[in-house]
Amino acid sequence: MPIVGLNWKDDNAAAQQWLRDLGNPYAAVAEDREGRTAIDWGVYGAPETFLIGPDGIVLYKHIAPMTIEDWNKEFLPRIQAARAPKGNQS
């Protein structure tokens, strides 16, 4: 499952250096220097994580740093449900 990052209002060169220094988990990183994309998505503080279904619909929005507990409790069940054949979702 690809993870896409959004560089929200940070200097792009500094953000790229931060990812090089600390590791880059993203398949792609978009740049939102002016904050327009964040407004369109309803972002009002970082970090925020969106789970997007295969149809492009937002399945879940997490407002806080991501923890393993959040991943296991909130994201994995939604990912499994989104991957389940239609009619088998609970």
All heavy atoms as an XYZ file, in Angstrom:
708
protein
N       0.847     -1.164      0.000
C       0.000      0.000      0.000
C       0.894      1.229      0.000
O       1.693      1.411      0.915
C      -0.882     -0.028      1.246
C      -1.623      1.239      1.476
S      -2.767      1.137      2.833
C      -3.753     -0.218      2.330
N       0.772      2.063     -1.018
C       1.630      3.254     -1.068
C       1.212      4.298     -0.035
O       0.035      4.480      0.250
C       1.425      3.783     -2.487
C       0.116      3.240     -2.918
C      -0.065      1.933     -2.196
N       2.201      4.954      0.521
C       1.982      6.055      1.454
C       2.486      7.316      0.759
O       3.614      7.364      0.274
C       2.733      5.835      2.775
C       2.248      4.548      3.449
C       2.563      7.035      3.695
C       3.043      4.169      4.674
N       1.619      8.338      0.710
C       1.956      9.596      0.059
C       2.052     10.675      1.126
O       1.158     10.811      1.960
C       0.897      9.980     -0.994
C       1.218     11.329     -1.627
C       0.789      8.895     -2.063
N       3.125     11.430      1.099
C       3.318     12.520      2.048
C       2.957     13.848      1.415
O       2.951     13.998      0.195
N       2.652     14.811      2.258
C       2.379     16.173      1.805
C       3.264     17.123      2.592
O       3.156     17.217      3.820
C       0.901     16.527      2.015
C       0.504     17.948      1.615
C       0.687     18.161      0.119
C      -0.923     18.243      2.038
N       4.138     17.809      1.886
C       4.977     18.831      2.482
C       4.129     20.093      2.584
O       3.926     20.805      1.623
C       6.221     19.062      1.617
C       7.070     20.187      2.140
O       6.837     20.727      3.206
N       8.066     20.564      1.367
N       3.643     20.351      3.785
C       2.688     21.435      4.018
C       3.408     22.678      4.525
O       3.828     22.740      5.672
C       1.642     20.956      5.005
C       0.551     21.910      5.313
C      -0.125     22.708      4.432
C      -0.011     22.175      6.592
N      -1.078     23.433      5.081
C      -1.034     23.123      6.424
C       0.235     21.697      7.864
C      -1.807     23.606      7.473
C      -0.533     22.165      8.905
C      -1.535     23.106      8.716
N       3.589     23.641      3.639
C       4.133     24.967      3.941
C       5.605     24.980      4.355
O       6.101     26.011      4.774
C       3.293     25.672      5.006
C       1.892     26.011      4.563
C       1.205     26.838      5.623
C      -0.153     27.294      5.151
N      -0.801     28.159      6.136
N       6.283     23.863      4.272
C       7.707     23.846      4.602
C       8.527     24.087      3.341
O       8.091     23.807      2.229
C       8.114     22.499      5.209
C       7.613     22.312      6.625
O       7.473     23.325      7.336
O       7.352     21.163      7.012
N       9.742     24.578      3.538
C      10.676     24.721      2.437
C      10.956     23.342      1.854
O      11.291     22.404      2.607
C      11.973     25.364      2.946
C      13.022     25.426      1.877
O      12.892     26.265      0.969
O      13.964     24.601      1.948
N      10.798     23.183      0.549
C      10.923     21.870     -0.073
C      12.318     21.272      0.111
O      12.448     20.088      0.407
C      10.553     21.924     -1.555
C      10.306     20.551     -2.120
O       9.616     19.737     -1.510
N      10.882     20.271     -3.273
N      13.362     22.069     -0.040
C      14.730     21.552      0.118
C      14.949     21.070      1.552
O      15.548     20.011      1.777
C      15.747     22.622     -0.252
N      14.461     21.825      2.528
C      14.610     21.424      3.929
C      13.820     20.145      4.211
O      14.294     19.262      4.935
C      14.155     22.547      4.856
N      12.635     20.039      3.645
C      11.821     18.834      3.846
C      12.495     17.617      3.222
O      12.512     16.536      3.832
C      10.432     19.035      3.247
N      13.044     17.769      2.026
C      13.739     16.660      1.375
C      14.965     16.235      2.181
O      15.247     15.041      2.308
C      14.130     17.041     -0.061
C      12.953     17.200     -0.985
C      12.167     15.925     -1.168
O      12.727     14.834     -1.201
N      10.860     16.049     -1.285
N      15.677     17.201      2.746
C      16.841     16.878      3.577
C      16.403     16.139      4.839
O      17.036     15.174      5.253
C      17.619     18.141      3.966
C      18.897     17.854      4.731
C      19.884     17.038      3.918
O      20.217     17.391      2.786
N      20.364     15.931      4.482
N      15.308     16.563      5.446
C      14.766     15.906      6.634
C      14.447     14.444      6.327
O      14.771     13.545      7.102
C      13.525     16.675      7.096
C      12.938     16.242      8.384
C      13.315     16.637      9.634
C      11.844     15.333      8.569
N      12.519     16.030     10.577
C      11.608     15.226      9.952
C      11.044     14.605      7.700
C      10.615     14.418     10.469
C      10.045     13.803      8.225
C       9.843     13.716      9.595
N      13.832     14.199      5.167
C      13.513     12.824      4.765
C      14.782     12.011      4.506
O      14.842     10.830      4.845
C      12.615     12.825      3.532
C      11.192     13.323      3.761
C      10.464     13.481      2.435
C      10.432     12.404      4.701
N      15.787     12.626      3.915
C      17.059     11.908      3.695
C      17.713     11.555      5.028
O      18.237     10.460      5.204
C      18.012     12.739      2.838
C      17.703     12.698      1.358
C      18.830     13.313      0.519
N      19.003     14.739      0.752
C      18.268     15.701      0.187
N      17.295     15.407     -0.648
N      18.510     16.967      0.454
N      17.671     12.486      5.968
C      18.315     12.275      7.264
C      17.595     11.220      8.107
O      18.238     10.416      8.780
C      18.374     13.583      8.059
C      19.327     14.601      7.463
O      20.138     14.231      6.572
O      19.238     15.776      7.868
N      16.270     11.245      8.105
C      15.499     10.401      9.012
C      14.859      9.190      8.344
O      14.308      8.325      9.025
C      14.417     11.237      9.701
C      14.955     12.365     10.574
C      13.822     13.208     11.123
C      15.820     11.818     11.692
N      14.925      9.135      7.028
C      14.307      8.035      6.298
C      13.011      8.487      5.653
O      12.234      9.229      6.249
N      12.808      8.025      4.442
C      11.643      8.445      3.668
C      10.721      7.249      3.449
O      11.004      6.388      2.630
C      12.084      9.026      2.327
C      10.930      9.570      1.534
O       9.774      9.382      1.867
N      11.248     10.255      0.452
N       9.584      7.197      4.169
C       8.658      6.073      4.017
C       7.675      6.251      2.858
O       6.856      5.375      2.605
C       7.903      6.088      5.348
C       7.832      7.547      5.695
C       9.157      8.112      5.222
N       7.748      7.385      2.155
C       6.723      7.749      1.184
C       7.026      7.266     -0.230
O       8.154      7.334     -0.696
C       6.536      9.264      1.166
C       6.217      9.823      2.531
C       7.139     10.617      3.207
C       5.018      9.531      3.159
C       6.853     11.121      4.476
C       4.724     10.028      4.417
C       5.640     10.816      5.062
O       5.358     11.298      6.312
N       5.973      6.841     -0.915
C       6.082      6.500     -2.335
C       6.212      7.777     -3.152
O       6.844      7.793     -4.210
C       4.853      5.707     -2.782
N       5.616      8.848     -2.673
C       5.682     10.159     -3.313
C       5.453     11.215     -2.245
O       4.818     10.954     -1.220
C       4.621     10.280     -4.400
N       5.982     12.408     -2.501
C       5.770     13.531     -1.594
C       5.325     14.717     -2.441
O       6.053     15.159     -3.329
C       7.039     13.902     -0.801
C       6.791     15.123      0.081
C       7.520     12.724      0.030
N       4.129     15.225     -2.174
C       3.621     16.409     -2.855
C       4.007     17.644     -2.046
O       4.238     17.569     -0.846
C       2.103     16.316     -2.993
N       4.062     18.772     -2.725
C       4.422     20.021     -2.065
C       3.203     20.943     -2.054
O       2.555     21.146     -3.076
C       5.581     20.683     -2.802
C       6.058     21.949     -2.144
C       7.230     22.588     -2.866
O       7.683     22.045     -3.875
O       7.665     23.644     -2.412
N       2.903     21.489     -0.870
C       1.779     22.416     -0.702
C       2.297     23.682     -0.032
O       1.987     23.975      1.108
C       0.672     21.749      0.124
C      -0.590     22.589      0.235
O      -0.770     23.512     -0.588
O      -1.383     22.330      1.144
N       3.105     24.407     -0.753
C       3.793     25.589     -0.211
C       2.822     26.667      0.271
O       3.038     27.301      1.279
C       4.724     26.150     -1.291
C       5.639     27.208     -0.797
C       6.866     26.564     -0.171
N       7.846     27.597      0.033
C       8.369     27.851      1.221
N       8.055     27.137      2.253
N       9.241     28.792      1.355
N       1.739     26.874     -0.461
C       0.783     27.925     -0.114
C      -0.326     27.440      0.819
O      -1.115     28.233      1.309
C       0.168     28.507     -1.390
C       1.181     29.081     -2.367
C       2.025     30.194     -1.744
O       1.450     31.036     -1.017
O       3.245     30.205     -1.967
N      -0.441     26.124      1.016
C      -1.453     25.589      1.912
C      -2.815     25.369      1.280
O      -3.780     25.057      1.970
N      -2.926     25.496     -0.038
C      -4.220     25.343     -0.717
C      -4.731     23.906     -0.662
O      -5.915     23.671     -0.436
C      -4.126     25.779     -2.184
C      -3.895     27.238     -2.401
C      -5.018     28.146     -1.923
N      -6.335     27.606     -2.224
C      -7.446     27.949     -1.597
N      -7.411     28.826     -0.631
N      -8.599     27.428     -1.922
N      -3.853     22.944     -0.874
C      -4.269     21.535     -0.827
C      -4.757     21.180      0.567
O      -5.785     20.508      0.720
C      -3.112     20.612     -1.249
O      -2.723     20.963     -2.583
C      -3.511     19.156     -1.205
N      -4.059     21.638      1.573
C      -4.470     21.362      2.951
C      -5.856     21.941      3.228
O      -6.688     21.296      3.869
C      -3.446     21.936      3.928
N      -6.136     23.122      2.726
C      -7.464     23.722      2.898
C      -8.515     22.857      2.218
O      -9.566     22.569      2.788
C      -7.485     25.165      2.353
C      -6.652     26.073      3.258
C      -8.924     25.675      2.221
C      -6.395     27.446      2.689
N      -8.215     22.413      1.004
C      -9.162     21.570      0.263
C      -9.465     20.275      1.006
O     -10.579     19.758      0.938
C      -8.621     21.246     -1.129
C      -8.564     22.463     -2.039
O      -9.213     23.481     -1.728
O      -7.857     22.392     -3.058
N      -8.495     19.738      1.718
C      -8.668     18.480      2.451
C      -9.182     18.695      3.874
O      -9.451     17.752      4.594
C      -7.349     17.717      2.499
C      -7.072     16.989      1.226
C      -6.654     17.536      0.047
C      -7.206     15.598      0.997
N      -6.516     16.566     -0.893
C      -6.848     15.355     -0.333
C      -7.584     14.533      1.791
C      -6.866     14.097     -0.892
C      -7.594     13.266      1.234
C      -7.240     13.067     -0.093
N      -9.290     19.933      4.313
C      -9.768     20.206      5.656
C      -8.706     20.033      6.727
O      -9.018     19.812      7.886
N      -7.441     20.148      6.347
C      -6.346     20.042      7.306
C      -6.285     21.334      8.115
O      -6.359     22.421      7.562
C      -5.002     19.808      6.580
C      -3.828     19.908      7.542
C      -5.011     18.468      5.876
N      -6.159     21.194      9.427
C      -6.005     22.390     10.250
C      -4.846     22.279     11.216
O      -4.619     23.169     12.018
C      -7.309     22.737     10.985
C      -7.871     21.660     11.857
C      -7.501     21.544     13.188
C      -8.779     20.749     11.343
C      -8.032     20.549     13.987
C      -9.325     19.769     12.137
C      -8.945     19.672     13.455
O      -9.479     18.692     14.237
N      -4.112     21.213     11.177
C      -2.928     21.062     12.000
C      -2.188     19.801     11.609
O      -2.779     18.857     11.133
N      -0.905     19.827     11.786
C      -0.105     18.655     11.439
C       0.351     17.975     12.725
O       0.557     18.652     13.735
C       1.097     19.093     10.610
N       0.492     16.686     12.725
C       0.265     15.790     11.588
C      -1.187     15.311     11.512
O      -1.866     15.193     12.533
C       1.187     14.615     11.884
C       1.226     14.545     13.380
C       1.129     15.975     13.851
N      -1.618     15.076     10.303
C      -2.907     14.443     10.039
C      -2.669     13.349      9.004
O      -1.869     13.515      8.104
C      -3.933     15.451      9.510
C      -4.326     16.473     10.545
C      -5.440     17.390     10.095
O      -6.187     17.033      9.165
O      -5.560     18.470     10.691
N      -3.368     12.238      9.164
C      -3.220     11.101      8.268
C      -4.589     10.731      7.727
O      -5.544     10.602      8.481
C      -2.608      9.895      9.012
O      -1.361     10.290      9.582
C      -2.389      8.722      8.066
N      -4.665     10.574      6.413
C      -5.903     10.187      5.748
C      -5.742      8.791      5.165
O      -4.733      8.503      4.519
C      -6.228     11.143      4.591
C      -6.517     12.548      5.027
C      -5.498     13.438      5.301
C      -7.819     12.976      5.159
C      -5.760     14.735      5.693
C      -8.111     14.277      5.550
C      -7.070     15.151      5.819
N      -6.737      7.954      5.371
C      -6.786      6.645      4.726
C      -7.748      6.791      3.555
O      -8.921      7.123      3.748
C      -7.267      5.573      5.698
C      -7.399      4.165      5.133
C      -6.053      3.648      4.630
C      -7.975      3.232      6.183
N      -7.238      6.551      2.359
C      -8.018      6.728      1.135
C      -8.312      5.354      0.553
O      -7.405      4.545      0.357
C      -7.232      7.561      0.087
C      -6.661      8.839      0.721
C      -8.098      7.852     -1.123
C      -7.665      9.787      1.270
N      -9.574      5.097      0.255
C      -9.976      3.827     -0.340
C      -9.586      3.750     -1.796
O      -9.180      4.744     -2.413
N      -9.712      2.552     -2.382
C      -9.342      2.367     -3.782
C     -10.175      3.224     -4.740
O      -9.745      3.511     -5.848
C      -9.558      0.882     -4.042
C     -10.250      0.337     -2.856
C     -10.158      1.330     -1.753
N     -11.338      3.682     -4.284
C     -12.189      4.536     -5.107
C     -11.897      6.024     -4.918
O     -12.561      6.873     -5.490
C     -13.661      4.254     -4.811
C     -14.011      4.430     -3.335
O     -13.114      4.808     -2.537
O     -15.171      4.185     -2.974
N     -10.889      6.348     -4.091
C     -10.507      7.732     -3.866
C     -11.280      8.422     -2.755
O     -11.063      9.602     -2.487
N     -12.150      7.699     -2.069
C     -12.940      8.260     -0.987
C     -12.153      8.176      0.331
O     -11.519      7.157      0.613
C     -14.281      7.496     -0.831
C     -15.075      7.536     -2.133
C     -15.087      8.013      0.357
C     -15.543      8.913     -2.539
N     -12.205      9.246      1.126
C     -11.545      9.240      2.437
C     -12.312      8.293      3.355
O     -13.502      8.472      3.603
C     -11.501     10.657      3.049
C     -10.934     10.619      4.463
C     -10.680     11.597      2.174
N     -11.619      7.270      3.842
C     -12.217      6.294      4.752
C     -12.045      6.676      6.213
O     -12.858      6.306      7.054
C     -11.589      4.916      4.528
C     -11.703      4.332      3.131
C     -10.936      3.024      3.044
C     -13.165      4.146      2.756
N     -10.964      7.397      6.494
C     -10.673      7.738      7.889
C      -9.674      8.882      7.918
O      -8.775      8.963      7.082
C     -10.093      6.517      8.611
C      -9.795      6.744     10.064
C     -10.812      6.949     10.985
C      -8.489      6.746     10.531
C     -10.538      7.157     12.329
C      -8.197      6.944     11.865
C      -9.232      7.153     12.762
O      -8.958      7.357     14.093
N      -9.839      9.763      8.902
C      -8.911     10.873      9.127
C      -8.428     10.798     10.566
O      -9.230     10.781     11.499
C      -9.614     12.207      8.862
C      -8.743     13.419      9.101
C      -9.527     14.691      8.803
C      -8.700     15.928      9.088
N      -9.455     17.158      8.788
N      -7.126     10.753     10.734
C      -6.498     10.657     12.054
C      -5.769     11.967     12.321
O      -4.906     12.374     11.546
C      -5.514      9.482     12.061
C      -4.794      9.304     13.341
N      -5.367      8.717     14.441
C      -3.526      9.639     13.704
C      -4.484      8.684     15.427
N      -3.362      9.246     14.997
N      -6.113     12.633     13.420
C      -5.510     13.928     13.748
C      -4.644     13.758     14.983
O      -5.131     13.852     16.110
C      -6.602     14.989     13.999
C      -7.538     15.086     12.798
C      -5.960     16.338     14.304
C      -8.771     15.925     13.046
N      -3.386     13.473     14.778
C      -2.399     13.309     15.854
C      -1.214     12.556     15.267
O      -1.318     11.985     14.183
C      -2.984     12.516     17.026
N      -0.107     12.518     15.978
C       0.978     11.652     15.518
C       0.498     10.199     15.459
O      -0.315      9.773     16.281
C       2.058     11.834     16.587
C       1.767     13.163     17.200
C       0.266     13.290     17.168
N       1.001      9.468     14.504
C       0.632      8.059     14.329
C       1.429      7.198     15.313
O       2.638      7.367     15.456
C       0.951      7.615     12.898
C       0.687      6.164     12.632
S      -1.047      5.744     12.627
C      -1.551      6.569     11.134
N       0.710      6.301     15.988
C       1.367      5.319     16.846
C       1.033      3.922     16.320
O       0.098      3.765     15.535
C       0.892      5.427     18.311
O      -0.497      5.052     18.362
C       1.095      6.827     18.870
N       1.754      2.934     16.780
C       1.463      1.563     16.371
C       0.074      1.160     16.862
O      -0.640      0.415     16.185
C       2.562      0.574     16.828
C       2.398     -0.784     16.144
C       2.570      0.430     18.325
C       2.614     -0.776     14.661
N      -0.315      1.670     18.015
C      -1.654      1.378     18.529
C      -2.732      1.956     17.621
O      -3.736      1.299     17.334
C      -1.817      1.904     19.970
C      -0.976      1.183     20.988
C       0.467      1.701     21.064
O       0.769      2.796     20.519
O       1.304      0.997     21.660
N      -2.521      3.186     17.158
C      -3.462      3.802     16.218
C      -3.542      2.986     14.938
O      -4.627      2.753     14.404
C      -3.027      5.234     15.851
C      -3.028      6.171     17.036
O      -3.902      6.043     17.908
O      -2.128      7.045     17.078
N      -2.387      2.584     14.435
C      -2.345      1.798     13.198
C      -3.154      0.509     13.355
O      -3.996      0.189     12.531
C      -0.896      1.497     12.822
C      -0.787      0.671     11.593
C      -0.526     -0.663     11.532
C      -0.964      1.109     10.250
N      -0.535     -1.080     10.222
C      -0.796     -0.015      9.418
C      -1.248      2.337      9.664
C      -0.900      0.054      8.028
C      -1.347      2.406      8.285
C      -1.180      1.278      7.483
N      -2.886     -0.207     14.449
C      -3.552     -1.493     14.660
C      -5.049     -1.346     14.943
O      -5.850     -2.149     14.472
C      -2.884     -2.251     15.809
C      -1.512     -2.755     15.433
O      -1.233     -3.038     14.276
N      -0.641     -2.849     16.415
N      -5.420     -0.337     15.709
C      -6.820     -0.187     16.124
C      -7.680      0.518     15.074
O      -8.821      0.121     14.843
C      -6.884      0.601     17.431
C      -8.282      0.800     17.949
C      -8.283      1.579     19.244
C      -9.714      1.854     19.687
N      -9.778      2.801     20.783
N      -7.145      1.548     14.445
C      -7.958      2.385     13.563
C      -7.745      2.105     12.072
O      -8.696      2.153     11.300
C      -7.683      3.872     13.843
C      -7.947      4.292     15.268
C      -9.409      4.177     15.673
O     -10.296      4.078     14.798
O      -9.673      4.190     16.890
N      -6.504      1.848     11.683
C      -6.206      1.730     10.258
C      -6.351      0.303      9.735
O      -6.993      0.092      8.699
C      -4.807      2.281      9.953
C      -4.782      3.777      9.938
C      -4.709      4.502     11.117
C      -4.861      4.472      8.748
C      -4.718      5.879     11.117
C      -4.858      5.860      8.733
C      -4.790      6.568      9.921
N      -5.727     -0.661     10.401
C      -5.772     -2.031      9.875
C      -7.192     -2.553      9.661
O      -7.474     -3.120      8.598
C      -4.976     -2.974     10.766
C      -3.461     -2.937     10.573
C      -2.787     -3.955     11.496
C      -3.057     -3.158      9.148
N      -8.119     -2.380     10.613
C      -9.476     -2.866     10.356
C     -10.134     -2.195      9.148
O     -10.843     -2.844      8.381
C     -10.241     -2.532     11.642
C      -9.195     -2.403     12.689
C      -7.979     -1.874     11.984
N      -9.885     -0.919      8.965
C     -10.465     -0.204      7.816
C      -9.823     -0.656      6.503
O     -10.496     -0.743      5.484
C     -10.329      1.295      8.019
C     -11.263      1.830      9.088
C     -11.028      3.321      9.334
N     -12.064      3.876     10.187
C     -11.999      3.943     11.508
N     -10.939      3.469     12.150
N     -12.990      4.462     12.206
N      -8.530     -0.913      6.534
C      -7.852     -1.417      5.334
C      -8.393     -2.792      4.967
O      -8.701     -3.067      3.806
C      -6.322     -1.454      5.552
C      -5.773     -0.025      5.651
C      -5.637     -2.239      4.432
C      -4.358      0.055      6.156
N      -8.526     -3.649      5.960
C      -9.063     -4.994      5.709
C     -10.482     -4.921      5.166
O     -10.841     -5.644      4.232
C      -8.998     -5.829      6.985
C      -7.574     -6.157      7.381
C      -7.443     -6.684      8.802
O      -8.354     -6.574      9.614
N      -6.273     -7.243      9.104
N     -11.307     -4.034      5.720
C     -12.684     -3.886      5.241
C     -12.713     -3.375      3.803
O     -13.506     -3.833      2.985
C     -13.469     -2.952      6.158
N     -11.812     -2.433      3.484
C     -11.777     -1.882      2.129
C     -11.308     -2.918      1.120
O     -11.725     -2.881     -0.046
C     -10.855     -0.664      2.090
N     -10.480     -3.849      1.543
C      -9.966     -4.890      0.657
C     -10.914     -6.075      0.529
O     -10.759     -6.890     -0.386
C      -8.617     -5.390      1.142
C      -7.513     -4.397      0.945
C      -6.204     -4.957      1.425
N      -5.100     -4.109      1.008
C      -3.865     -4.234      1.448
N      -3.580     -5.185      2.318
N      -2.916     -3.434      1.031
N     -11.874     -6.198      1.437
C     -12.799     -7.341      1.430
C     -13.690     -7.280      0.190
O     -14.054     -6.194     -0.257
C     -13.651     -7.331      2.692
N     -14.021     -8.423     -0.366
C     -14.946     -8.426     -1.507
C     -16.261     -7.776     -1.110
O     -16.703     -7.872      0.036
C     -15.155     -9.920     -1.797
C     -13.999    -10.613     -1.152
C     -13.588     -9.747      0.017
N     -16.874     -7.077     -2.052
C     -18.151     -6.413     -1.791
C     -19.164     -7.431     -1.299
O     -19.212     -8.561     -1.774
C     -18.683     -5.721     -3.049
C     -17.776     -4.645     -3.590
C     -17.647     -3.492     -2.613
C     -16.731     -2.425     -3.181
N     -16.228     -1.520     -2.228
N     -19.939     -7.038     -0.294
C     -20.930     -7.947      0.285
C     -20.411     -8.707      1.493
O     -21.167     -9.242      2.252
N     -19.072     -8.715      1.701
C     -18.481     -9.412      2.846
C     -17.990     -8.451      3.908
O     -17.352     -8.835      4.854
C     -17.294    -10.279      2.400
C     -17.740    -11.458      1.574
O     -18.913    -11.830      1.591
N     -16.814    -12.038      0.829
N     -18.265     -7.157      3.742
C     -17.788     -6.181      4.713
C     -18.759     -6.127      5.878
O     -19.966     -6.224      5.709
C     -17.681     -4.809      4.064
C     -16.637     -4.791      2.965
C     -16.546     -3.428      2.291
O     -17.293     -2.522      2.590
N     -15.609     -3.312      1.371
N     -18.211     -5.979      7.077
C     -19.069     -5.873      8.259
C     -18.894     -4.540      8.926
O     -18.003     -3.832      8.707
C     -18.745     -6.994      9.229
O     -17.376     -7.039      9.531
